Each structure stands twice: as C-alpha cells, then as structure tokens.
Amino acid sequence: MGNFKENHTRINEFLLMAISPTWESQAILFVVFLLVYATDIKSNSLIMLTVTSDLRLQTPMYFLLGNLSFVDLCYSTVTTPKILVDLLSKKKSISFDACMAQLFFLHFVGATEMFLLTIMAYDRYVAICKPLHYPNIMNRQLCSWLVASSWTGGFIHSTVQLVLTIGLPYCGPNQLDNFFCDVPPVIKLACTDTYITELLIVSNSGLISISCFVILVASYATILVRIRSPEGRRKALNVCASHLVVVTLFFGPCIFIYGGPLSTISVDKLTPVLYNINIITPMLNPLIYTLRNKDVKSAIRKLTGKETISDGKVDM
C-alpha cells in the first residue's frame, strides 16, 4: 500500500453503488438474490456429497464435476453475501482491505473455474475421441494434478491482479462504480495514470479468458466432427450445445470486460454482466453439467432414500 506523496491520503473505504434506486425494488432483488444463492448452495452441495459418497461415481469425469461444484459454490459466495447485506442497508460500503480481499478471491476462483472448465472439455474429448486410451490418459493422478494446477494458476493470476491494483494510490473520490469490488471500477478511482496498469491487467486476464475459450470451443468442435453416426452426433450436439451456452455465459462477459481497455467499460454495461457471471452461472452449471446425468440422478435418489441405484449409461 506504500507511502503516498504529500497531500495524498489513502482512502479507508469504498462506497458501493446501489443496485436499484428504490427500496421496494431492492427488497425484491434481495429475495431474488437470496433464492438464487440458496439454489447455488443446495445444488452444488448435493453434487459434491453425491460424487464423494457413491462408489460408482469415483471416475475422472465425476471427480472433475465435483470440483466444479465446489468452485461454483466458492465463486458465488465471494460476492453474494455482501450484496445481500447491502440490499438491506442504507449505507453500502466496504473497507479498503475487504475490497482488495474480495477482488483477490473473485479472480482466484474465477480463473480456477476457467481452467477447470477447459480441463473438463479435454476430458470429454479424450473420452469420445480416444476411448481405448481414456483410462490410461485420464487417470486419477493426472486429474488430481490438473485440478491442483487449476487452483495454482488461479492463485497466480489473482495475485498479479491484486498486486497491480493495490499498488496504485487511492486518495479520493471513493464512490465505486459497481455493487462489489472488481478491477475495472476500482482502478478508475486511482489518482494516477493507470494506462500501463490497465495494459498489464488486460493482457493477463484477456489472454487467459480468450485462450481457454478457444480451447473449449475447439474441443467440442472436434468431438462433433469425430462422431460419425447420426444418432450419436445428435446426442453430442445437444450436450455440446448446452455446455457451450453455459461456457459462453461465463467466458463472454470476461472477454468483454478484459478483452479491451478497462476505461471504456461503463457501469450500465458492467453491472448486468457481472450479475450474470457471479450469480446465474454457478446455478446453471450443476443443471447443465451434472444433474441431467443418469448416473448422478440415480445416485441422488439413492442418497435421499427414494430409490436404489440402477444401471445407467453415462452421459457426456
């Protein structure tokens, strides 16, 4: 945080933007956010419990899906509880240190999810395009190493983002142009030229977002090309399309925000985008990736005591 020049005193807190201008609409949003967050917690916790407790789901694919649920749960928890509190508060503020912590964990978990989604696409590519070699390629040791690498990559990325952001002088104003802390609205408040910092941040985040997205799309495209039978291609197209919808909802906003100059991002565009990737996507991932799977549904019924597990074909 350092020593600033004379007459430059670091601000101690940021004032957050209200999501909605009226108390009534904020109360409605509180209910909506709470229901979505509760759904996030319930669905992702159920998946983690199911994957870890059922022996039939001790495979690389379900291991990755269980980790995705944990990442999703962490991702929505970084910002949502604070948003819920602010929706019921007159003064919407966050301390400087808490803001930096929120920013750090937002990028930590967000980048980890990007890497994990990319690994999952590779897993499906190997399973479909190289089925005979799949058990040897995607063994548990490699999967554990890939997941650990995802968290390590996310940590390195978020550390870079934090160092670049926290090293700037913040001497006022302190009105943050967003309802939680992220790099673009925070560095706008720095009382110095941030061009070089923006360039470094964009090159870091933008490169990760675009690279992972390209690998994801290429993996799914290769899967569709390699499947020959009409029925198999139809099923693969249905699954890949739903996966790509969620992937686009997650990566699209990230590429939009960090793929160009941060100073051009306006709050009118940024607010719904950030709402989408932080609240909606963690709720959709369990539905798209896991809860439609026959084995998972059967394992959940067994876990809840509604039905004994039956044989089922593993979906993509």
C-alpha positions as CSV (number, residue, x, y, z in Angstrom):
1,M,0.0,0.0,0.0
2,G,3.0,2.2,0.5
3,N,3.6,5.9,1.2
4,F,1.9,8.4,-1.0
5,K,3.1,11.8,-2.0
6,E,2.3,14.8,0.1
7,N,-1.4,15.6,0.3
8,H,-2.2,12.0,-0.9
9,T,-4.0,10.1,1.9
10,R,-5.2,6.6,1.1
11,I,-9.0,6.2,1.5
12,N,-10.1,3.7,4.1
13,E,-13.4,2.5,2.5
14,F,-15.3,2.5,-0.8
15,L,-18.9,3.5,-1.2
16,L,-20.7,0.9,-3.3
17,M,-23.3,1.7,-5.9
18,A,-26.9,0.8,-5.2
19,I,-28.2,-2.0,-7.5
20,S,-31.6,-0.3,-7.7
21,P,-32.7,3.2,-6.9
22,T,-35.8,2.4,-4.8
23,W,-36.2,0.5,-1.5
24,E,-39.0,-1.6,-2.9
25,S,-37.0,-2.8,-5.9
26,Q,-34.1,-3.6,-3.7
27,A,-36.3,-5.7,-1.4
28,I,-37.4,-7.6,-4.5
29,L,-33.9,-8.1,-5.6
30,F,-32.9,-9.3,-2.1
31,V,-35.5,-12.1,-2.4
32,V,-34.3,-13.0,-5.9
33,F,-30.6,-13.0,-5.0
34,L,-31.4,-15.0,-1.8
35,L,-33.3,-17.6,-3.7
36,V,-30.7,-18.0,-6.4
37,Y,-27.9,-18.1,-3.9
38,A,-29.8,-20.8,-1.9
39,T,-30.2,-22.8,-5.1
40,D,-26.5,-22.5,-5.7
41,I,-25.7,-23.8,-2.3
42,K,-28.2,-26.6,-2.4
43,S,-27.5,-27.9,-5.9
44,N,-23.7,-27.7,-5.7
45,S,-23.5,-29.1,-2.1
46,L,-25.8,-32.0,-3.2
47,I,-23.5,-32.8,-6.2
48,M,-20.3,-32.7,-4.0
49,L,-21.9,-35.0,-1.5
50,T,-23.2,-37.4,-4.1
51,V,-20.0,-37.6,-6.0
52,T,-17.9,-38.3,-2.9
53,S,-20.3,-40.8,-1.3
54,D,-21.2,-43.1,-4.3
55,L,-18.6,-45.6,-5.4
56,R,-20.0,-45.7,-9.0
57,L,-19.1,-42.0,-9.4
58,Q,-15.4,-42.4,-8.5
59,T,-14.3,-41.7,-12.1
60,P,-12.3,-38.8,-13.6
61,M,-15.4,-37.2,-15.1
62,Y,-17.3,-37.1,-11.8
63,F,-14.2,-36.1,-9.9
64,L,-13.9,-33.0,-12.2
65,L,-17.7,-32.3,-11.8
66,G,-17.4,-32.5,-8.0
67,N,-14.6,-30.0,-8.1
68,L,-16.6,-27.7,-10.5
69,S,-19.4,-27.7,-7.9
70,F,-17.0,-26.7,-5.2
71,V,-15.6,-23.9,-7.3
72,D,-19.1,-22.7,-8.2
73,L,-20.0,-22.6,-4.5
74,C,-16.9,-20.6,-3.7
75,Y,-17.5,-18.3,-6.7
76,S,-21.0,-17.2,-5.7
77,T,-20.0,-16.9,-2.1
78,V,-17.3,-14.3,-2.8
79,T,-19.8,-11.6,-3.5
80,T,-23.4,-12.7,-2.9
81,P,-23.5,-12.5,1.0
82,K,-22.1,-8.9,0.9
83,I,-24.6,-8.0,-1.8
84,L,-27.5,-9.4,0.3
85,V,-26.4,-7.3,3.3
86,D,-26.1,-4.2,1.2
87,L,-29.5,-4.6,-0.3
88,L,-30.9,-4.2,3.2
89,S,-28.6,-1.4,4.3
90,K,-28.8,2.3,3.8
91,K,-25.1,2.8,3.7
92,K,-23.5,0.5,1.1
93,S,-19.8,0.5,1.8
94,I,-16.8,-1.8,2.1
95,S,-13.4,-1.3,3.7
96,F,-10.3,-0.9,1.6
97,D,-8.8,-4.2,2.8
98,A,-12.1,-6.1,2.4
99,C,-12.4,-4.7,-1.1
100,M,-9.0,-5.9,-2.0
101,A,-9.7,-9.3,-0.5
102,Q,-13.0,-9.6,-2.4
103,L,-11.2,-8.7,-5.6
104,F,-8.5,-11.2,-5.0
105,F,-10.8,-14.1,-4.3
106,L,-13.1,-13.1,-7.2
107,H,-10.2,-13.5,-9.6
108,F,-8.8,-16.5,-7.8
109,V,-11.9,-18.6,-8.0
110,G,-13.0,-17.2,-11.4
111,A,-9.7,-18.1,-13.1
112,T,-9.7,-21.5,-11.4
113,E,-13.1,-22.2,-12.9
114,M,-11.9,-21.2,-16.4
115,F,-9.0,-23.6,-16.2
116,L,-11.3,-26.4,-14.8
117,L,-13.9,-26.0,-17.5
118,T,-11.1,-26.2,-20.1
119,I,-9.8,-29.5,-18.4
120,M,-13.4,-30.9,-18.4
121,A,-13.7,-30.2,-22.2
122,Y,-10.4,-32.0,-22.7
123,D,-11.6,-34.9,-20.6
124,R,-14.7,-35.3,-22.8
125,Y,-12.5,-35.0,-25.9
126,V,-10.3,-37.9,-24.8
127,A,-13.3,-40.0,-23.6
128,I,-15.1,-39.7,-27.0
129,C,-12.2,-39.4,-29.5
130,K,-9.7,-41.8,-27.8
131,P,-12.0,-44.2,-25.8
132,L,-9.5,-47.1,-25.7
133,H,-6.7,-44.8,-24.2
134,Y,-9.0,-42.9,-21.9
135,P,-8.4,-44.9,-18.7
136,N,-4.6,-44.6,-19.1
137,I,-4.7,-40.9,-20.1
138,M,-7.2,-39.5,-17.7
139,N,-6.2,-41.5,-14.6
140,R,-6.9,-40.2,-11.0
141,Q,-3.3,-39.0,-10.6
142,L,-3.4,-36.8,-13.7
143,C,-6.8,-35.5,-12.8
144,S,-5.6,-34.5,-9.3
145,W,-2.6,-32.8,-10.8
146,L,-4.7,-30.9,-13.3
147,V,-7.2,-29.7,-10.6
148,A,-4.2,-28.7,-8.4
149,S,-2.8,-26.8,-11.4
150,S,-6.1,-25.0,-12.0
151,W,-6.0,-23.7,-8.4
152,T,-2.4,-22.8,-8.7
153,G,-3.0,-21.0,-12.0
154,G,-5.9,-19.1,-10.4
155,F,-3.8,-18.1,-7.4
156,I,-1.0,-16.8,-9.6
157,H,-3.5,-14.9,-11.8
158,S,-5.3,-13.3,-8.9
159,T,-2.0,-12.4,-7.1
160,V,-0.9,-10.5,-10.2
161,Q,-4.3,-8.7,-10.4
162,L,-4.1,-7.8,-6.7
163,V,-0.5,-6.5,-6.8
164,L,-1.3,-4.3,-9.9
165,T,-4.4,-2.9,-8.2
166,I,-3.3,-2.5,-4.6
167,G,-0.1,-0.7,-5.7
168,L,-2.0,2.3,-7.1
169,P,-2.6,5.4,-4.9
170,Y,-6.2,5.9,-3.9
171,C,-6.8,9.4,-2.5
172,G,-10.4,10.0,-3.4
173,P,-13.1,10.0,-4.6
174,N,-14.2,6.7,-3.1
175,Q,-17.5,6.1,-4.8
176,L,-17.1,2.8,-6.5
177,D,-19.0,2.5,-9.8
178,N,-20.2,-1.0,-9.0
179,F,-22.0,-3.0,-6.3
180,F,-18.9,-5.1,-5.5
181,C,-15.2,-4.9,-5.9
182,D,-13.5,-5.8,-9.2
183,V,-10.5,-4.4,-11.0
184,P,-12.1,-2.1,-13.6
185,P,-14.2,0.0,-11.2
186,V,-11.5,0.1,-8.5
187,I,-8.6,1.3,-10.6
188,K,-10.9,4.1,-12.0
189,L,-10.5,5.7,-8.6
190,A,-6.7,5.7,-8.6
191,C,-5.3,9.2,-8.5
192,T,-2.7,8.5,-11.1
193,D,-2.4,7.5,-14.7
194,T,-3.4,3.8,-15.0
195,Y,-2.7,3.2,-18.6
196,I,0.3,0.8,-18.1
197,T,-1.6,-1.0,-15.3
198,E,-4.6,-1.4,-17.4
199,L,-2.5,-2.8,-20.2
200,L,-0.9,-5.4,-17.9
201,I,-4.3,-6.3,-16.4
202,V,-6.0,-6.7,-19.8
203,S,-3.1,-8.7,-21.2
204,N,-3.2,-11.0,-18.2
205,S,-7.0,-11.6,-17.8
206,G,-7.8,-11.2,-21.5
207,L,-5.2,-13.8,-22.6
208,I,-6.5,-16.3,-20.1
209,S,-10.1,-15.8,-21.0
210,I,-9.6,-15.9,-24.7
211,S,-7.2,-18.9,-24.7
212,C,-9.4,-21.1,-22.5
213,F,-12.5,-20.2,-24.6
214,V,-10.7,-21.1,-27.8
215,I,-9.5,-24.4,-26.4
216,L,-13.1,-25.2,-25.2
217,V,-14.7,-24.5,-28.5
218,A,-12.1,-26.4,-30.4
219,S,-12.5,-29.4,-28.1
220,Y,-16.3,-29.5,-28.6
221,A,-16.0,-28.9,-32.3
222,T,-13.6,-31.8,-32.6
223,I,-16.0,-34.0,-30.7
224,L,-18.8,-33.2,-33.1
225,V,-16.6,-33.8,-36.2
226,R,-15.3,-37.2,-34.9
227,I,-18.7,-38.7,-34.2
228,R,-20.0,-40.4,-37.3
229,S,-23.4,-41.9,-36.5
230,P,-26.4,-39.5,-36.9
231,E,-27.9,-40.5,-33.6
232,G,-24.5,-40.1,-31.8
233,R,-24.0,-36.7,-33.4
234,R,-27.5,-35.6,-32.5
235,K,-26.9,-36.5,-28.9
236,A,-23.4,-35.0,-28.8
237,L,-24.8,-31.8,-30.5
238,N,-27.5,-31.5,-27.8
239,V,-25.0,-31.9,-25.0
240,C,-22.2,-29.8,-26.5
241,A,-24.7,-27.0,-27.3
242,S,-25.9,-26.8,-23.7
243,H,-22.3,-26.9,-22.4
244,L,-21.3,-24.1,-24.9
245,V,-24.3,-22.0,-23.7
246,V,-23.0,-22.0,-20.1
247,V,-19.4,-21.6,-21.2
248,T,-20.4,-18.6,-23.3
249,L,-22.3,-17.1,-20.4
250,F,-19.2,-17.4,-18.3
251,F,-16.4,-16.5,-20.7
252,G,-18.3,-14.0,-22.8
253,P,-18.6,-11.3,-20.1
254,C,-14.9,-11.9,-19.0
255,I,-13.7,-11.4,-22.6
256,F,-16.0,-8.4,-22.9
257,I,-14.6,-6.8,-19.7
258,Y,-10.9,-7.7,-20.0
259,G,-10.5,-8.0,-23.8
260,G,-10.1,-4.3,-24.2
261,P,-9.3,-1.0,-22.4
262,L,-10.9,-1.0,-18.9
263,S,-11.6,2.7,-19.1
264,T,-14.2,2.1,-21.8
265,I,-16.4,-0.2,-19.6
266,S,-19.4,1.7,-18.4
267,V,-21.4,0.7,-15.3
268,D,-24.6,0.3,-17.4
269,K,-22.9,-2.5,-19.3
270,L,-20.8,-3.8,-16.5
271,T,-23.5,-4.3,-13.8
272,P,-25.7,-6.9,-15.6
273,V,-22.7,-8.7,-16.9
274,L,-21.1,-9.1,-13.5
275,Y,-24.5,-10.2,-12.1
276,N,-24.7,-12.9,-14.7
277,I,-21.3,-14.5,-14.2
278,N,-21.4,-14.3,-10.4
279,I,-24.9,-15.3,-9.6
280,I,-26.5,-17.1,-12.5
281,T,-23.7,-19.3,-13.9
282,P,-23.0,-21.2,-10.6
283,M,-26.7,-22.1,-10.6
284,L,-26.7,-23.3,-14.3
285,N,-23.5,-25.3,-14.1
286,P,-25.0,-28.1,-11.9
287,L,-28.1,-28.4,-14.1
288,I,-26.2,-28.4,-17.4
289,Y,-23.1,-30.5,-16.5
290,T,-24.3,-32.8,-13.7
291,L,-28.0,-33.0,-12.7
292,R,-29.1,-34.2,-16.1
293,N,-26.7,-37.2,-15.9
294,K,-28.5,-40.5,-15.4
295,D,-25.9,-41.9,-13.0
296,V,-25.9,-38.8,-10.9
297,K,-29.7,-38.7,-10.8
298,S,-29.8,-42.3,-9.7
299,A,-27.1,-41.7,-7.1
300,I,-29.0,-38.8,-5.7
301,R,-32.2,-40.8,-5.4
302,K,-30.2,-43.5,-3.6
303,L,-28.6,-40.9,-1.3
304,T,-32.0,-39.4,-0.4
305,G,-33.5,-42.9,0.1
306,K,-36.0,-42.6,-2.7
307,E,-34.7,-45.4,-4.9
308,T,-32.0,-47.9,-5.2
309,I,-29.3,-47.2,-7.7
310,S,-29.8,-48.8,-11.1
311,D,-27.6,-49.2,-14.1
312,G,-27.5,-46.3,-16.4
313,K,-25.5,-45.1,-19.3
314,V,-23.0,-42.3,-18.5
315,D,-23.9,-39.1,-20.3
316,M,-21.3,-36.7,-21.6
